[in-house]
């Protein structure tokens, strides 16, 4: 990749980061509504999400390991 192409990709990453930041607020608002409506089911889902997030983190760690 050329330096200009890398710079364009970095700008895209910045744009994605800005949108994701705003979208995370939406996800937290959904979580608040769900917790009020059905706390037990919501917390069970949060635990499952956390388990899957940990699996993803482990896979990313393996991806980053030297070959």
C-alpha positions in Angstrom: 0.0 0.0 0.0 1.1 3.5 -0.7 1.3 6.1 2.1 -1.7 7.9 0.5 -3.7 4.7 0.5 -2.8 4.0 4.2 -3.8 7.6 5.0 -7.2 7.1 3.4 -7.7 3.8 5.3 -6.8 5.6 8.6 -9.4 8.3 7.8 -12.0 5.6 7.3 -11.1 4.1 10.6 -11.5 7.5 12.3 -14.9 7.9 10.7 -16.0 4.4 11.8 -14.8 5.2 15.3 -16.9 8.4 15.5 -20.1 6.5 14.3 -19.4 3.6 16.7 -19.1 6.0 19.6 -22.5 7.4 18.9 -24.0 4.0 18.3 -22.6 2.7 21.6 -24.8 5.3 23.4 -27.8 3.8 21.6 -26.9 0.3 22.7 -26.5 1.4 26.3 -30.0 3.1 26.1 -31.5 -0.2 24.8 -29.8 -2.0 27.7 -31.3 0.5 30.2 -34.8 -0.1 28.8 -34.4 -3.9 28.8 -33.1 -3.9 32.3 -36.1 -2.0 33.5 -38.5 -4.2 31.6 -37.0 -7.6 32.4 -34.0 -7.5 34.7 -33.4 -11.3 34.9 -33.5 -12.0 31.2 -31.4 -8.9 30.5 -28.7 -9.8 32.9 -28.6 -13.4 31.5 -28.1 -11.9 28.0 -25.4 -9.6 29.3 -23.5 -12.6 30.8 -23.8 -14.4 27.4 -22.6 -11.3 25.5 -19.6 -11.0 27.9 -18.7 -14.7 27.4 -18.7 -14.3 23.6 -16.7 -11.0 23.9 -14.1 -12.9 25.9 -14.0 -15.6 23.2 -13.5 -12.9 20.6 -10.7 -11.3 22.7 -8.9 -14.7 22.9 -9.1 -15.1 19.1 -7.7 -11.6 18.6 -4.9 -12.5 20.9 -4.1 -15.6 18.9 -4.3 -13.5 15.7 -1.7 -11.1 17.1 0.8 -13.8 18.0 3.9 -14.2 15.9 3.9 -17.0 13.4 
